[in-house]
Amino acid sequence: MIKVAKFGGSSVADAEQFKKVKGIVESDPDRRFVVVSASGKRFSGDNKITDLLLLVNAHIQYHVDCSTLLKEIEQRYVDIADELGLKYPIAQKFEEFSSMIQSLSPKYVVSRGEWFTGQLMAEYLGMPFLDAQDVIIFHHDGKVDMQRTQMRLRDAVQRLGHFVMPGFYGATVDGVVKLFDRGGGDISGAILARCIDANLYENWTDVSGFLSADPRVVDNPRTIHRITFDEMRELSYMGASVLQEDSIFPVREVGIPIQIKNTNRPQDEGTIIRETAEEGRREHLLTGIAGKKDFMSVHIQKAHMSNKVGIIRKALSVFENYGISVEHVPTGVDSFGVVVNGSDVKDNIYSIVNDLQKELKPDSVNVVDQLALISVVGRNMSRRAGTSGRVFGVLGNAGINIRMITQSSQEISIIMGVNNSDFERAIKCIYDNFVDTEMVDIPHQQ
């Protein structure tokens, strides 16, 4: 079995965290390929190495002395090396980097956070260091050249057998360093897992997987032990995310499961993301619940609208002209709503309404603000008839007015709009009655 283990910034923040990583890697001989982020925060109020390097770039851009910042970063690495008794000449290498920093590209400068962390981790684990610049290959348009990347990574596996690779960056064929977006270490790990045909991609962080609700709203919500990729996307869209979303696609396409694990509590089961269920076991009816406040709904009514072609397209074009992303479009026979993030339209709402009236000549346009959206997600909802009606009934019994309802075409989520003032109460109500309690049996396939 082949496991790719990716450790985030909090997992490699200092020497104590390095020790935890070593214990995790050595506890399972299948963990032969390790990807690391740059050292993250050691405590609240501390700085991530990546943030400090971005600040270095800003100092250089505005011709401000950055020597103090560089010394701070260097000391972080020196402290790790000294405490672990490493022989890698970190001070010398970092000073060489600092001495030529004015001539380096900003992307190269930022990538050194992962590079130095990877060098130290490779020695500490007794593994070869594989520079991502040599194997993660980008096209000049910023997309990963998966064919070249796969060829180079498979060659590295043949040559080295095991290795530590820094995440977050790669390079073009001619050696120009390119970065992924923030959180790109997760993508690097997923690409490695895909290219070497791993059986499992482990993502080690500082939480024990996805929670079934926001702990700021629900006390001690249960951990989701299995979730599908689609469910994760639904919950992540509403803010319940512990994984960089772009890291899903490389492994999903080839059927490699992802497991979220906690470096500080490796004994916890964590969350596994995969499509297949275990037959014959019991699972929760609802996987999780998430939501956000401060949406706005623009409600448009026009008699005999259903007979008019293109009216919704015209309405959406108005929002598009203002560069506004539309969240949902609930429809009726003679009316429809356009739900958007309130902050996106706060400066333009009167102009938008005016343009809608000119383009559509509706009977009325009404704006509802202070709207919260709640997404109830569960792959098992379709196994039990009447689930949505029962959810609505529980909210009705609690005196919570539902302002909007929409359901995903896959039947794995129901999105409800409630007043901002009812947001927390609605989530607690649904969680207590369904998310934490109701179970369903997964039948054996015939």
PLY file of the C-alpha trace (Angstrom):
ply
format ascii 1.0
element vertex 446
property float x
property float y
property float z
element edge 445
property int vertex1
property int vertex2
end_header
0.00 0.00 0.00
1.20 3.53 -0.80
0.25 6.49 1.38
1.12 10.13 0.69
1.22 12.10 3.94
0.95 15.88 3.66
1.68 17.94 6.78
0.34 21.49 7.02
2.04 24.52 8.52
0.80 23.92 12.07
2.19 20.38 11.91
5.73 21.64 11.20
5.68 24.88 13.21
8.55 24.00 15.56
10.77 21.18 16.78
8.06 19.63 18.95
5.78 19.38 15.94
8.60 17.85 13.88
8.84 15.14 16.55
5.13 14.39 16.20
5.50 14.13 12.43
8.36 11.68 12.83
6.30 9.53 15.18
3.42 9.47 12.70
5.59 8.62 9.69
7.57 5.92 11.48
4.41 4.31 12.88
3.35 3.18 9.39
5.84 1.89 6.79
3.31 2.70 4.05
3.96 6.43 4.63
6.95 6.63 2.30
6.14 9.95 0.65
5.86 13.11 2.72
4.84 16.61 1.60
5.37 19.61 3.89
4.14 23.18 4.05
6.24 26.04 5.38
6.42 26.27 9.17
3.22 27.84 10.48
2.17 29.56 13.69
3.56 28.17 16.94
1.00 29.98 19.10
-1.76 32.56 18.82
-0.30 35.84 17.64
2.70 34.18 15.99
3.45 34.56 12.27
3.51 31.95 9.52
6.82 31.79 7.65
4.94 32.31 4.36
3.40 35.53 5.68
6.82 36.75 6.77
8.28 36.02 3.34
5.41 37.89 1.68
6.24 40.78 3.96
9.89 40.54 2.89
8.75 40.92 -0.72
6.73 44.00 0.22
9.78 45.53 1.93
11.88 44.91 -1.17
9.22 46.39 -3.45
9.09 49.61 -1.45
12.85 49.73 -0.82
12.53 49.15 2.92
15.24 47.30 4.82
14.16 43.70 5.47
17.23 42.39 7.30
15.40 42.17 10.65
12.61 40.14 9.09
15.07 37.78 7.44
16.90 37.27 10.73
13.59 36.41 12.40
12.84 33.78 9.76
16.35 32.38 9.90
16.16 32.05 13.69
12.96 30.01 13.42
14.78 27.44 11.30
17.97 27.56 13.34
15.97 26.86 16.51
14.37 23.79 14.92
17.69 22.45 13.64
19.47 23.04 16.96
16.78 21.43 19.08
16.65 18.36 16.84
20.42 18.10 16.46
20.34 18.38 12.67
23.54 18.78 10.64
22.02 20.65 7.71
23.87 24.04 7.56
20.68 26.04 7.85
22.30 29.32 8.96
24.80 29.26 6.09
22.17 28.33 3.49
19.76 30.96 4.71
22.42 33.67 4.70
23.30 32.74 1.11
19.60 33.11 0.25
19.40 36.46 2.08
22.51 37.84 0.38
20.99 37.55 -3.09
17.36 38.22 -2.22
17.24 41.50 -4.16
17.80 39.60 -7.40
15.27 36.82 -6.75
11.70 36.73 -8.03
8.94 37.25 -5.43
7.58 33.76 -6.10
10.97 32.19 -5.58
11.37 34.08 -2.28
8.00 32.85 -0.96
8.72 29.25 -2.04
11.76 29.10 0.25
9.48 28.66 3.25
8.56 25.19 2.06
12.06 24.54 0.69
13.87 25.11 3.99
11.18 23.27 5.98
11.49 20.34 3.59
15.28 20.25 3.88
15.11 20.02 7.67
12.31 17.46 7.64
14.12 15.26 5.12
17.19 14.98 7.33
15.10 14.45 10.46
13.13 11.61 8.86
16.22 10.14 7.18
14.65 10.50 3.74
15.95 12.03 0.50
14.84 15.59 -0.28
13.01 15.98 -3.60
12.76 19.59 -4.80
9.24 20.30 -6.10
10.84 22.63 -8.63
12.27 19.58 -10.40
9.08 17.51 -10.56
5.93 19.69 -10.36
5.90 21.21 -13.84
3.69 24.14 -14.84
2.64 25.33 -18.25
3.39 29.01 -18.77
-0.34 29.77 -18.33
-0.13 28.58 -14.72
-1.77 25.17 -15.16
0.04 22.01 -14.11
1.51 19.94 -16.93
0.22 16.67 -15.52
1.89 14.48 -18.12
5.42 15.82 -17.48
4.78 15.96 -13.74
3.68 12.33 -13.63
6.69 11.21 -15.64
9.13 13.04 -13.35
7.48 11.93 -10.11
7.39 8.29 -11.16
11.06 8.51 -12.08
11.78 9.96 -8.62
9.93 7.08 -6.97
12.02 4.58 -8.95
15.29 6.34 -8.09
14.69 7.24 -4.46
12.09 4.80 -3.10
10.85 7.38 -0.59
11.27 11.14 -0.14
10.20 14.42 1.41
8.87 17.02 -1.03
7.99 20.65 -0.25
4.50 21.71 -1.30
3.03 24.94 -2.69
5.37 25.45 -5.63
6.81 23.97 -8.81
8.40 25.42 -11.92
8.02 25.77 -15.65
10.08 23.53 -17.95
12.74 26.24 -18.14
13.01 26.45 -14.34
10.92 29.55 -13.47
9.34 28.99 -10.05
5.54 29.06 -9.96
3.27 29.02 -6.90
-0.13 27.49 -6.31
-2.72 29.63 -4.54
-2.53 29.81 -0.73
-3.17 26.36 0.66
-1.38 24.96 -2.37
0.52 22.44 -0.30
-2.69 20.40 -0.24
-2.74 20.50 -4.06
0.90 19.41 -4.24
0.14 16.39 -2.08
-2.90 15.47 -4.16
-0.90 15.71 -7.39
1.82 13.48 -5.94
-0.77 10.93 -4.79
-2.36 10.88 -8.22
0.86 10.63 -10.18
2.31 7.73 -8.20
-1.01 5.83 -7.93
-1.21 6.09 -4.14
-3.89 4.16 -2.28
-4.57 6.97 0.20
-3.81 10.67 0.48
-3.47 11.72 4.14
-3.79 15.39 5.00
-2.43 16.07 8.49
-3.52 19.30 10.14
-4.53 20.65 13.56
-8.14 19.39 13.57
-9.51 15.86 13.72
-11.46 16.08 10.48
-14.63 17.81 9.36
-17.13 18.72 12.04
-20.84 18.23 11.46
-21.57 21.83 12.53
-19.76 25.04 13.42
-18.44 24.68 17.01
-19.04 28.41 17.50
-22.77 27.70 17.10
-23.16 24.09 18.32
-21.38 22.81 21.42
-19.05 19.87 20.68
-20.43 18.85 17.28
-19.59 15.31 16.24
-16.80 14.61 13.77
-17.87 13.38 10.34
-16.05 10.07 9.87
-17.01 9.54 6.22
-18.04 12.13 3.68
-18.32 12.09 -0.10
-16.56 14.61 -2.32
-19.88 16.18 -3.29
-20.97 16.55 0.33
-17.64 18.13 1.21
-18.05 20.63 -1.62
-21.54 21.53 -0.39
-20.36 22.11 3.19
-17.15 23.87 2.14
-19.15 26.29 0.02
-20.84 27.45 3.22
-17.52 27.84 4.99
-17.04 24.45 6.65
-13.62 23.70 5.20
-10.36 22.24 6.47
-8.98 21.39 3.03
-8.01 23.48 0.01
-10.83 22.68 -2.41
-8.64 22.48 -5.52
-6.78 19.61 -3.89
-9.85 17.40 -4.29
-9.89 17.16 -8.06
-6.54 15.44 -8.80
-7.36 12.50 -6.53
-11.10 12.36 -7.06
-10.68 11.83 -10.78
-8.74 8.62 -10.16
-10.65 7.38 -7.10
-8.02 7.98 -4.40
-9.62 8.66 -1.00
-8.46 11.54 1.21
-8.16 11.21 4.98
-8.05 14.28 7.25
-6.02 13.58 10.40
-4.86 15.55 13.43
-1.08 15.73 13.96
-1.65 16.54 17.64
-4.10 13.64 18.11
-3.03 10.94 15.64
-5.14 8.36 17.46
-8.35 10.13 16.38
-10.17 8.51 13.48
-10.44 11.74 11.50
-12.53 12.09 8.34
-12.19 10.03 5.20
-13.44 11.49 1.92
-14.53 8.83 -0.55
-17.55 7.91 -2.63
-18.20 4.32 -1.59
-20.03 3.27 1.54
-19.41 0.23 3.71
-22.35 -2.08 3.17
-24.31 -3.23 6.19
-23.25 -0.47 8.57
-25.26 2.35 10.11
-24.62 5.96 9.12
-26.07 9.30 10.13
-29.09 10.48 8.17
-27.57 13.95 7.79
-23.84 14.38 7.29
-23.58 17.99 8.41
-25.01 21.47 8.50
-23.36 24.77 7.63
-24.40 28.30 6.80
-23.58 31.95 6.36
-25.27 35.23 7.16
-25.79 38.49 5.32
-27.20 37.46 1.97
-29.69 39.48 -0.02
-32.55 38.30 -2.25
-33.88 40.38 -5.11
-37.43 39.14 -5.75
-38.89 39.80 -9.22
-42.56 39.28 -10.07
-44.19 39.54 -13.50
-47.56 38.21 -14.60
-47.41 35.37 -17.15
-43.64 35.26 -16.78
-43.60 31.54 -17.54
-44.66 32.31 -21.13
-41.80 34.74 -21.73
-38.51 33.42 -23.08
-35.21 34.70 -21.67
-36.46 36.73 -18.72
-34.24 35.00 -16.15
-31.27 35.27 -18.51
-31.83 39.03 -18.82
-31.99 39.38 -15.03
-28.79 37.43 -14.53
-27.09 39.55 -17.21
-27.80 42.64 -15.11
-25.93 41.12 -12.16
-23.17 39.95 -14.47
-22.70 43.51 -15.76
-21.87 44.55 -12.19
-19.46 41.63 -11.72
-21.68 40.02 -9.07
-21.74 36.27 -8.47
-25.23 34.82 -8.09
-25.66 32.24 -5.32
-29.13 30.85 -6.00
-32.16 31.47 -8.24
-35.32 30.04 -6.60
-38.25 30.21 -9.04
-42.05 30.23 -9.04
-44.61 30.38 -11.84
-44.72 34.16 -12.13
-41.76 35.12 -9.96
-38.17 34.30 -9.15
-35.49 35.46 -6.78
-31.82 36.21 -7.25
-29.82 35.53 -4.09
-26.45 37.26 -3.77
-23.92 38.00 -1.07
-25.00 41.24 0.57
-21.49 42.70 0.65
-21.22 42.26 -3.14
-24.18 44.52 -3.91
-24.26 47.01 -1.03
-22.88 49.84 -3.19
-24.89 48.99 -6.32
-28.26 47.64 -5.22
-30.29 50.72 -6.25
-28.62 50.78 -9.66
-29.24 47.05 -10.07
-32.94 47.39 -9.22
-33.22 50.30 -11.67
-31.58 48.23 -14.44
-33.85 45.26 -13.71
-36.90 47.47 -14.04
-35.65 48.83 -17.38
-34.73 45.42 -18.80
-37.62 43.29 -17.52
-40.46 45.77 -16.92
-41.65 43.63 -13.99
-44.77 44.14 -11.92
-42.58 44.50 -8.83
-39.02 44.21 -7.57
-38.54 43.67 -3.84
-35.27 43.44 -1.95
-34.95 41.26 1.15
-31.75 41.73 3.12
-30.41 40.30 6.39
-30.91 36.80 4.96
-28.96 33.79 6.24
-28.51 30.63 4.17
-28.33 27.24 5.86
-27.27 24.11 3.96
-28.39 20.75 5.33
-26.23 18.08 3.68
-26.63 14.33 3.65
-26.09 11.62 1.05
-28.56 9.45 2.99
-31.51 11.86 2.89
-32.88 10.10 -0.19
-33.02 6.84 1.78
-35.73 8.18 4.09
-38.87 9.73 2.62
-40.14 12.98 4.11
-36.84 14.17 5.57
-37.11 17.68 4.14
-40.71 18.06 5.34
-39.71 17.00 8.84
-36.84 19.50 8.86
-39.20 22.29 7.82
-41.71 21.16 10.45
-39.15 21.31 13.24
-38.22 24.86 12.26
-41.90 25.82 12.03
-42.58 24.43 15.49
-39.71 26.56 16.78
-41.28 29.68 15.26
-38.56 30.10 12.63
-39.81 31.46 9.32
-38.24 29.93 6.19
-37.84 32.67 3.57
-36.43 30.52 0.75
-35.96 26.85 -0.11
-33.85 25.24 -2.83
-32.64 21.65 -3.25
-29.61 20.36 -5.13
-30.24 18.27 -8.24
-28.24 15.44 -6.63
-30.63 15.39 -3.66
-27.80 15.61 -1.16
-28.52 19.11 0.17
-31.37 21.41 1.06
-30.62 25.12 1.30
-32.95 27.28 3.37
-33.04 31.03 3.83
-33.94 32.37 7.25
-33.60 35.75 8.90
-30.14 36.57 10.21
-31.65 36.80 13.68
-32.81 33.15 13.48
-29.54 31.76 12.10
-27.95 30.24 15.21
-31.28 28.99 16.61
-32.17 27.29 13.31
-28.81 25.47 13.12
-29.06 24.27 16.72
-32.63 23.13 16.16
-31.77 21.04 13.08
-28.59 19.69 14.65
-30.31 18.55 17.84
-33.23 16.91 16.02
-31.45 15.32 13.05
-27.69 15.76 12.57
-26.58 14.26 15.87
-29.28 11.66 16.34
-30.94 10.03 13.33
-29.28 7.01 11.73
-29.96 4.90 8.63
-28.86 1.40 7.64
-26.73 0.99 4.49
-28.15 -2.09 2.76
-26.08 -4.82 1.17
-25.95 -4.63 -2.61
-28.05 -7.26 -4.32
0 1
1 2
2 3
3 4
4 5
5 6
6 7
7 8
8 9
9 10
10 11
11 12
12 13
13 14
14 15
15 16
16 17
17 18
18 19
19 20
20 21
21 22
22 23
23 24
24 25
25 26
26 27
27 28
28 29
29 30
30 31
31 32
32 33
33 34
34 35
35 36
36 37
37 38
38 39
39 40
40 41
41 42
42 43
43 44
44 45
45 46
46 47
47 48
48 49
49 50
50 51
51 52
52 53
53 54
54 55
55 56
56 57
57 58
58 59
59 60
60 61
61 62
62 63
63 64
64 65
65 66
66 67
67 68
68 69
69 70
70 71
71 72
72 73
73 74
74 75
75 76
76 77
77 78
78 79
79 80
80 81
81 82
82 83
83 84
84 85
85 86
86 87
87 88
88 89
89 90
90 91
91 92
92 93
93 94
94 95
95 96
96 97
97 98
98 99
99 100
100 101
101 102
102 103
103 104
104 105
105 106
106 107
107 108
108 109
109 110
110 111
111 112
112 113
113 114
114 115
115 116
116 117
117 118
118 119
119 120
120 121
121 122
122 123
123 124
124 125
125 126
126 127
127 128
128 129
129 130
130 131
131 132
132 133
133 134
134 135
135 136
136 137
137 138
138 139
139 140
140 141
141 142
142 143
143 144
144 145
145 146
146 147
147 148
148 149
149 150
150 151
151 152
152 153
153 154
154 155
155 156
156 157
157 158
158 159
159 160
160 161
161 162
162 163
163 164
164 165
165 166
166 167
167 168
168 169
169 170
170 171
171 172
172 173
173 174
174 175
175 176
176 177
177 178
178 179
179 180
180 181
181 182
182 183
183 184
184 185
185 186
186 187
187 188
188 189
189 190
190 191
191 192
192 193
193 194
194 195
195 196
196 197
197 198
198 199
199 200
200 201
201 202
202 203
203 204
204 205
205 206
206 207
207 208
208 209
209 210
210 211
211 212
212 213
213 214
214 215
215 216
216 217
217 218
218 219
219 220
220 221
221 222
222 223
223 224
224 225
225 226
226 227
227 228
228 229
229 230
230 231
231 232
232 233
233 234
234 235
235 236
236 237
237 238
238 239
239 240
240 241
241 242
242 243
243 244
244 245
245 246
246 247
247 248
248 249
249 250
250 251
251 252
252 253
253 254
254 255
255 256
256 257
257 258
258 259
259 260
260 261
261 262
262 263
263 264
264 265
265 266
266 267
267 268
268 269
269 270
270 271
271 272
272 273
273 274
274 275
275 276
276 277
277 278
278 279
279 280
280 281
281 282
282 283
283 284
284 285
285 286
286 287
287 288
288 289
289 290
290 291
291 292
292 293
293 294
294 295
295 296
296 297
297 298
298 299
299 300
300 301
301 302
302 303
303 304
304 305
305 306
306 307
307 308
308 309
309 310
310 311
311 312
312 313
313 314
314 315
315 316
316 317
317 318
318 319
319 320
320 321
321 322
322 323
323 324
324 325
325 326
326 327
327 328
328 329
329 330
330 331
331 332
332 333
333 334
334 335
335 336
336 337
337 338
338 339
339 340
340 341
341 342
342 343
343 344
344 345
345 346
346 347
347 348
348 349
349 350
350 351
351 352
352 353
353 354
354 355
355 356
356 357
357 358
358 359
359 360
360 361
361 362
362 363
363 364
364 365
365 366
366 367
367 368
368 369
369 370
370 371
371 372
372 373
373 374
374 375
375 376
376 377
377 378
378 379
379 380
380 381
381 382
382 383
383 384
384 385
385 386
386 387
387 388
388 389
389 390
390 391
391 392
392 393
393 394
394 395
395 396
396 397
397 398
398 399
399 400
400 401
401 402
402 403
403 404
404 405
405 406
406 407
407 408
408 409
409 410
410 411
411 412
412 413
413 414
414 415
415 416
416 417
417 418
418 419
419 420
420 421
421 422
422 423
423 424
424 425
425 426
426 427
427 428
428 429
429 430
430 431
431 432
432 433
433 434
434 435
435 436
436 437
437 438
438 439
439 440
440 441
441 442
442 443
443 444
444 445
